[in-house]
Amino acid sequence: MNERQTLLAFGVLLIAICYLATIAAVLAFYGKYAEALGFGGLTTGLVGVLGTFKPRTTNPDNPTPVVVANPPSDPVPVDAAPHA
């Protein structure tokens, strides 16, 4: 999967989680607690699936090194904090 497809799958999964959580809340409101618990379980399972999405590098065998833009000889300027 490319980055666009991964982002699309992530978005669809978030929408599904919101939809199932809403259905569970409505069922609980109407007193159908067993059904609401089932939908809560489905929602929890999808949250677990959501945790499997990880960012990928284009070349995992040769990661790009981090380049420091401001070495110690040229630090980033910081404004003094205002005194209260």
Contact map, one row per residue, 1 for C-alpha under 8 A:
111011000000000000000000000000000000000000000000000000000000000000000000000000000000
111111000000000000000000000000000000000000000000000000000000000000000000000000000000
111111100000000000000000000000000000000000000000000000000000000000000000000000000000
011111110000000000000000000000000000000000000000000000000000000000000000000000000000
111111111000000000000000000000000000000000000000000000000000000000000000000000000000
111111111100000000000000000000000000000000000000000010000000000000000000000000000000
001111111110000000000000000000000000000000000000000000000000000000000000000000000000
000111111111000000000000000000000000000000000000000000000000000000000000000000000000
000011111111100000000000000000000000000000000000000000000000000000000000000000000000
000001111111110000000000000000000000000000000000010010000000000000000000000000000000
000000111111111000000000000000000000000000000000000000000000000000000000000000000000
000000011111111100000000000000000000000000000000000000000000000000000000000000000000
000000001111111110000000000000000000000000000100010000000000000000000000000000000000
000000000111111111000000000000000000000000000000010000000000000000000000000000000000
000000000011111111100000000000000000000000000000000000000000000000000000000000000000
000000000001111111110000000000000000000000000000000000000000000000000000000000000000
000000000000111111111000000000000000000000100110000000000000000000000000000000000000
000000000000011111111100000000000000000000000000000000000000000000000000000000000000
000000000000001111111110000000000000000000000000000000000000000000000000000000000000
000000000000000111111111000000000000001101100000000000000000000000000000000000000000
000000000000000011111111100000000000001100100000000000000000000000000000000000000000
000000000000000001111111110000000000000000000000000000000000000000000000000000000000
000000000000000000111111111000000001001000000000000000000000000000000000000000000000
000000000000000000011111111100000011111100000000000000000000000000000000000000000000
000000000000000000001111111110000001000000000000000000000000000000000000000000000000
000000000000000000000111111111000001000000000000000000000000000000000000000000000000
000000000000000000000011111111111011000000000000000000000000000000000000000000000000
000000000000000000000001111111111011000000000000000000000000000000000000000000000000
000000000000000000000000111111110000000000000000000000000000000000000000000000000000
000000000000000000000000011111110000000000000000000000000000000000000000000000000000
000000000000000000000000001111111000000000000000000000000000000000000000000000000000
000000000000000000000000001111111111000000000000000000000000000000000000000000000000
000000000000000000000000001100111111100000000000000000000000000000000000000000000000
000000000000000000000000000000011111110000000000000000000000000000000000000000000000
000000000000000000000001001100011111111000000000000000000000000000000000000000000000
000000000000000000000011111100011111111100000000000000000000000000000000000000000000
000000000000000000000001000000001111111110000000000000000000000000000000000000000000
000000000000000000000001000000000111111111000000000000000000000000000000000000000000
000000000000000000011011000000000011111111100000000000000000000000000000000000000000
000000000000000000011001000000000001111111110000000000000000000000000000000000000000
000000000000000000000000000000000000111111111000000000000000000000000000000000000000
000000000000000000010000000000000000011111111100000000000000000000000000000000000000
000000000000000010011000000000000000001111111110000000000000000000000000000000000000
000000000000000000000000000000000000000111111111000000000000000000000000000000000000
000000000000000000000000000000000000000011111111100000000000000000000000000000000000
000000000000100010000000000000000000000001111111110000000000000000000000000000000000
000000000000000010000000000000000000000000111111111000000000000000000000000000000000
000000000000000000000000000000000000000000011111111100000000000000000000000000000000
000000000000000000000000000000000000000000001111111110000000000000000000000000000000
000000000100110000000000000000000000000000000111111110000000000000000000000000000000
000000000000000000000000000000000000000000000011111111000000000000000000000000000000
000000000000000000000000000000000000000000000001111111000000000000000000000000000000
000001000100000000000000000000000000000000000000111111100000000000000000000000000000
000000000000000000000000000000000000000000000000001111110000000000000000000000000000
000000000000000000000000000000000000000000000000000011111000000000000000000000000000
000000000000000000000000000000000000000000000000000001111101000000000000000000000000
000000000000000000000000000000000000000000000000000000111111001000000000000000000000
000000000000000000000000000000000000000000000000000000011111000000000000000000000000
000000000000000000000000000000000000000000000000000000001111111000000000000000000000
000000000000000000000000000000000000000000000000000000011111111000000000000000000000
000000000000000000000000000000000000000000000000000000000011111000000000000000000000
000000000000000000000000000000000000000000000000000000000011111100000000000000000000
000000000000000000000000000000000000000000000000000000001011111110000000000000000000
000000000000000000000000000000000000000000000000000000000000011111000000000000000000
000000000000000000000000000000000000000000000000000000000000001111100000000000000000
000000000000000000000000000000000000000000000000000000000000000111110000000000000000
000000000000000000000000000000000000000000000000000000000000000011111000000000000000
000000000000000000000000000000000000000000000000000000000000000001111110000000000000
000000000000000000000000000000000000000000000000000000000000000000111110000000000000
000000000000000000000000000000000000000000000000000000000000000000011111111100000000
000000000000000000000000000000000000000000000000000000000000000000011111111000000000
000000000000000000000000000000000000000000000000000000000000000000000111111000000000
000000000000000000000000000000000000000000000000000000000000000000000111111000000000
000000000000000000000000000000000000000000000000000000000000000000000111111100000000
000000000000000000000000000000000000000000000000000000000000000000000111111110000000
000000000000000000000000000000000000000000000000000000000000000000000100011111000000
000000000000000000000000000000000000000000000000000000000000000000000000001111100000
000000000000000000000000000000000000000000000000000000000000000000000000000111110000
000000000000000000000000000000000000000000000000000000000000000000000000000011111000
000000000000000000000000000000000000000000000000000000000000000000000000000001111100
000000000000000000000000000000000000000000000000000000000000000000000000000000111110
000000000000000000000000000000000000000000000000000000000000000000000000000000011111
000000000000000000000000000000000000000000000000000000000000000000000000000000001111
000000000000000000000000000000000000000000000000000000000000000000000000000000000111
